[in-house]
Amino acid sequence: MSYLDPAFPAQAETVTKRPKCSGCKDGTRLPFSFTMAFQPIVDLSSGNVWGYEALVRGPNGESAASILEQVDPQTVYAFDQACRVKAIELAAPLIPHDGKTKLSINFKPNAVYEPSACIRATLDAANRTGFDKSQLMFEFTEDEPMTDIPHVRHIIEAYRTFGFTTAIDDFGAGHAGLALLADLLPDLIKLDMALIRGIDGSPARQTIVKGIADITGQLGITCLAEGLETREEVETVRDLGLDLCQGYFFARPEVAMLPEMQIDLAPLLPAQVRRPGQG
């Protein structure tokens, strides 16, 4: 889920008319502090952790809601920048610098006025901490109709030139649907938990998810299932062709640290990748 409050109104300006963000330019300070928790994204085809999503928390582990309720339209842009920097600074000493393991950071497209300008703090943080920018993934969600598709497409195209991975979060819920997918063609989509919850007992959900997986596969887009809480749900999405998974079944988010996996992945792996004695 996005760390930003969906109550902030969408802005309909085009890219060329979008004003400069004074919050970023003038270094607006946030009137509150926060930290980040991390939750793993698992690759069932290999049994490895594919990446970690950064999730906002209060300085003492308070809920994301306790922080989001303090963000207003005057601080949303500075908050977006601060979240990126905080996530990179905390993750850099924790996540392997292997050029593969992703750090996924949420962002709201309307908090980005011009990608090349608004990405400077992110690049500075990556350079300062030695974090490979090719390991960064940015996922966005829209809880309102997206009125400025060219602007979002511009962000995706610009981020690709920096070597970032891009993703649509909460796909299949709200306004994140097939038309948006066709317009934006991100690298990855995260299927919303509303589609995944109880999928093992829902032929309708299975049919829909299988169809989305087939479509994204033909488009060269990776499909990830989020919100998984039971082994049955995991086995079902695996059998439908989804390798990337995220949810409480694997691990709950941990503040400023990488959580331990809560289950043995071996029985869920393809036979050809199990080590001797597993499964």
Buried (B, 14 or more C-beta within 10 A) or exposed (E): BBBBBBEBEBBEEEBEEBEEBEBBEEEBEBEBEBBBBBBBBBBBBEBBBBBBBBBBBBEEEBEBEBBBEBBEEEBBBBBBBBBBBBBBBBBBEEBEEEEEBBBBBBBBBBBBBBBEEBBEBBBEBBEEBEBBBBBBBBBBBBBEEBBBEEBBBBBBEBBEEBEBBBBBBBBBBBBBEEEBBEEBBBBBBBBBBEBBBBBBEBEEBBEBBBEBBEBBEEEEBBBBBBBBBBEBBBBBBBEBEBBBBBBEBBBEBBBBEBBEEEEEBEEBBEEEBBEEEEE
